[in-house]
Amino acid sequence: MNRASLQQQEMGLGPAWQPRAGWFGQHPAQLLRQSLQTAVAQTEPPAMAMAATPPDPLPAHRAELAAPPEAPQIAAQAPEPTPIISSLVERAPTTEPLRAEVHAELVPVDWPLLQRKVADCQDCRLCETRTQTVFGRGTPQARWMLIGEAPGENEDRQGLPFVGRAGQLLDNMLSAAGLDRDQDVYIANVLKCRPPGNRNPAPDEIAACNGYLLQQIRHIQPTLIIALGRFAAQTLLETEDSIGRLRGKVHRYQGVPLVVSYHPAYLLRNQPDKAKAWQDLLLARKIFRQAES
C-alpha cells in the first residue's frame, strides 16, 4: 500500500469509509447540537423528558464547547419588537371603532342646521350659477318621501321643489291617492341646485349633494320612498337600468321600501304614460299600507 493510501486510510477516507474514532464525536458542531438537545430535554414535561434519549457524555477537555454561556439566555428571552412593528401594532385599526365612525357620519344633524348648510353649500360648481338652493318642502314628520332629480327654472327662482305645471300635476296625483302635499309627504331632490339650462346632473354634482339627501332621509325616516325620474332612481339604486326595468317592483334604499315612477315633467310631454304613473302610485300606497299595518 502506497503512502497516499496509508494517509487516506488513517484519515478514514479509504474505499470502506469509516469515521475516525473519537474525532467526529468531539466536533464543535456536534457538541453544540448535543448541548441544545440537552437544554430542550430539560424544559420538557417529565413524561417527555423520560422518553428523550440522553446525550452521550463529553470528554472533560471538550466540555467548554458544549454550552456557551450566552446560548441559554438567547433561547429563553424573546427579542423585543422593533419600534416600527410596535408603531404598526398600536396604530392598527379595529373593526368596532371603524364601524362607529361610519355610523357617526350618518347620524342626522339638527334640521335647521342642515338647512343652513345646504343654503351655504359651495361643494360643486353649481353654486356659481344658482339663484338659490332648493332644500325641500313638506313636513319632516311625513311618512312618504318623494325624491326628484334636480330643481328647474321655477324651483330655482322660488326655492321650492316641484312648482309650476309639473308640481301641479304631482299635487293632483297625490290628492287623487288621498295624500296631502303639506301633511303626508316630504318632497326633495337629489340635487339642491339647478344645473344650467336644466341639463342632466353630472356625477360629481350628484356626489356632492348625496350627503345632504342621506341626512334628510335619516332625519325624516319615511315609511316609503318614491323615486321620480330616471336620475333619481338610478342614483338611489346605484344602477343604470331604465325606468321601464325599474318600475313595478319594490326596491329598498337604506332599508326603506322604494318605488320608481316617472317624473311629472316627463308625464307632461308623454300623456299616455300617466296611466303607468298612476299604477306606480297605487303600488306605493299598497306597500305603504302593508308597512304600516
Secondary structure, 3 states (H helix, E strand, C coil): CCHHHHHHHHHCCCCCCCCCCCCHHHCHHHHHHHHHHHHHHHHCCHHHHHHCCCCCCCCHHHHHHCCCCHHHHHHHCCCCCCHHHHHHHHHCCCHHHHHHHHHHHHCCCCHHHHHHHHHCCCCCHHHHCCCCCCCCEECCCCCEEEEECCCCHHHHHHCCCCCHHHHHHHHHHHHHCCCCCCCCEEEEECCCCCCHHHCCCCHHHHHHHHHHHHHHHHHHCCCEEEEECHHHHHHHHCCCCCHHHHCCCCEEECCEEEEEECCHHHHHHCHHHHHHHHHHHHHHHHHHHHHHC
